[in-house]
Structures are given as structure tokens and as C-alpha cells.
Amino acid sequence: MNRLPLLFIALLASFAAAWLGLVFGLYRELGGVQPVSDPFTSELQPRPYTELELAGRDVYRAEGCIACHTQHVRGGRFNADIERGWGPRRSHPIDYIHDRPILMGRSRTGPDLVNIGAREARRSWHHLHLYDPRITSPGSNMPTYRYLYRKQRIGDEPDPDALMLAGEHAPPPGYEVVPTDRARALVAYLLGLDRTYPIPGTPRR
């Protein structure tokens, strides 16, 4: 009697059961994750993204930032993310409840960005870094994003977000370099990346 069909069905059923167990197990564990209350401000964290931050998130995706940056502080005794200053604790599923899709990434050609808004809160720094990363981070191999900026004549008042450029980067007299709407949105998104709030029961490592 040929038992191959029966064996095939048994194997298929085993794989299906394992897959369903994994999916429903994770859903049962993570499907009810809710924001946490910040013990200092009583605000729910993480807060939803603003409209400008969501636009910046789209720019982040379109520019391929996920190819070189992760958004995940790793834990474990053989990991140094916390020692590097990339966050006060390892990442938690709560951190991603407003993210669709989650931009966790895999490659770290550049540093992790899940807490970049907490590590560097100066808007001007982010604009300079995007315009030419070597200005803020000598030796960086990050590409420039100058096309997200434009040169214009200075009007009655300088643009408050005009880049403070000097030396070879300085625009001609009477001109200024200002961020486009896409650059402003991207920087707003980066500044909004702050997952440093405490989560009860989450290990620091």
C-alpha cells in the first residue's frame, strides 16, 4: 500500500500546526499591547505621529534610510547598544504600535536611529547632517542629501531654518540654503524618534 500521500498530509499538517501556533501565539502575546503612561508627564507613550512626522516617515522610506539604519535597540549580554548610548533600555513591542510598516531594518552601516530624537534634539544639526554628513560627523560614509535643500535669495528676514554653512559649503553673499518641505518633514520625523520612556518590567539589557 502506498503510504506517500498519507505521509505528505501528515507532514503538511505538522507544518501548518506549527505555523498557526507561532502566528496565534504571537498574536495572543502581542495583539493586546497598549501604550504606557509616562510616570513623569502622565502622557501615553509612544504618542501617535504628527501629520508632519508621518510625511517625514514617508521620506525616510523613499530615501532608503532603512538600508543603512536600524530602529531597534538590541539586548543581551553580548550586545553593546546601550553602552553605545543608543537607548536606556532594549526595544519593546510597545515602541512600534503606531508604525505601519515597522522600519526596524537589519543593516547597521550607520548607527541605530530609534532614539535619535533623544540623542540629538537640535533641528539645525539634523539639517546640516543631511546636507553633508561630513560637516557634523567627520569621516562619515553617509551620502549627502543636498537635493532636499535649495539655494534662494535672502528676503526681508532670513529663513529661521536656513543652514549655517561656512567655508566651501557657504552660499554666495545674499543667498541662503534652506530645507525643502521634504527635508523639514524628514527632520521632524527624526526628532520624533524617542523611545526612552520607561516600560515596567522591560529589562535594560
Secondary structure, DSSP 8 states (H G I E B T S, - for coil): ---HHHHHHHHHHHHHHHHHHHHHHHHHHHTT---EE-TTT--EES----HHHHHHHHHHHHTTGGGT-------STT--TTTTTS-SS---GGGGTT-SS----S--SS---TTHHHH---HHHHHHHHH-HHHHSTT------GGGEEEEE--SS--TT-----GGG---TTEEEEE-HHHHHHHHHHHT----S--TT----
